[in-house]
């Protein structure tokens, strides 16, 4: 396992970021189960203020969102939600 791969498993982010991304996609008709596919994130984790997701899970979540939304401004729109 490379150092970069190890970091993806060691580093984590607040599950709140994942929850915001999932919520942002729902008005587009994209289900939470579709966005969470392949991430190994339990839906309850996103509901917890103290929940954490690994960098690997977060990266997969973002990749899923990019593919499902097919919106080139998705990252910008997500960033605007975080302010």
PLY file of the C-alpha trace (Angstrom):
ply
format ascii 1.0
element vertex 83
property float x
property float y
property float z
element edge 82
property int vertex1
property int vertex2
end_header
0.00 0.00 0.00
1.41 3.39 -0.96
1.67 6.31 1.45
-1.10 8.13 -0.43
-3.42 5.13 -0.13
-2.59 4.83 3.56
-3.42 8.52 4.07
-6.82 8.00 2.47
-7.60 5.47 5.18
-5.99 7.38 8.05
-7.37 10.88 7.39
-11.00 11.73 7.99
-13.55 14.50 7.60
-16.71 15.41 9.42
-19.65 13.38 8.17
-21.53 16.69 8.01
-19.78 17.43 4.71
-21.02 14.16 3.28
-24.53 14.83 4.54
-24.56 18.27 2.90
-23.48 16.79 -0.42
-26.14 14.08 -0.27
-28.82 16.66 0.61
-27.69 18.94 -2.22
-28.28 16.17 -4.77
-31.75 15.14 -3.59
-33.58 18.02 -5.38
-31.91 16.76 -8.59
-33.69 13.44 -8.08
-30.52 11.63 -6.98
-31.14 9.25 -4.09
-28.86 9.05 -1.08
-28.34 5.33 -1.73
-27.00 6.11 -5.21
-24.54 8.68 -3.86
-23.45 6.37 -1.04
-22.91 3.35 -3.33
-19.48 1.82 -2.82
-18.51 4.16 0.03
-19.25 1.83 2.97
-20.81 4.85 4.70
-23.80 3.96 6.84
-26.65 6.49 6.45
-26.73 6.91 10.23
-23.14 8.15 10.17
-24.21 11.14 8.08
-26.93 11.95 10.59
-24.48 12.17 13.49
-22.90 15.53 14.31
-19.91 13.62 15.67
-19.71 11.20 12.72
-16.50 10.89 10.71
-15.84 9.49 7.25
-12.44 8.49 5.92
-10.79 10.43 3.13
-11.24 7.34 0.95
-15.00 7.31 1.65
-15.24 11.04 1.02
-13.36 10.73 -2.27
-15.75 7.97 -3.45
-18.74 10.04 -2.34
-17.50 13.01 -4.38
-16.79 10.80 -7.41
-20.30 9.34 -7.22
-21.81 12.82 -6.95
-19.84 14.07 -9.98
-20.96 11.15 -12.12
-24.59 11.20 -11.01
-25.12 14.96 -11.20
-23.18 15.54 -14.42
-23.00 19.20 -13.42
-19.66 20.90 -14.17
-20.42 23.50 -11.48
-21.14 20.92 -8.77
-17.95 21.65 -6.82
-18.59 25.38 -6.91
-22.19 24.94 -5.79
-21.11 22.64 -2.98
-18.49 25.12 -1.85
-21.10 27.86 -1.73
-23.18 25.73 0.64
-20.24 25.48 3.04
-19.85 29.21 3.63
0 1
1 2
2 3
3 4
4 5
5 6
6 7
7 8
8 9
9 10
10 11
11 12
12 13
13 14
14 15
15 16
16 17
17 18
18 19
19 20
20 21
21 22
22 23
23 24
24 25
25 26
26 27
27 28
28 29
29 30
30 31
31 32
32 33
33 34
34 35
35 36
36 37
37 38
38 39
39 40
40 41
41 42
42 43
43 44
44 45
45 46
46 47
47 48
48 49
49 50
50 51
51 52
52 53
53 54
54 55
55 56
56 57
57 58
58 59
59 60
60 61
61 62
62 63
63 64
64 65
65 66
66 67
67 68
68 69
69 70
70 71
71 72
72 73
73 74
74 75
75 76
76 77
77 78
78 79
79 80
80 81
81 82
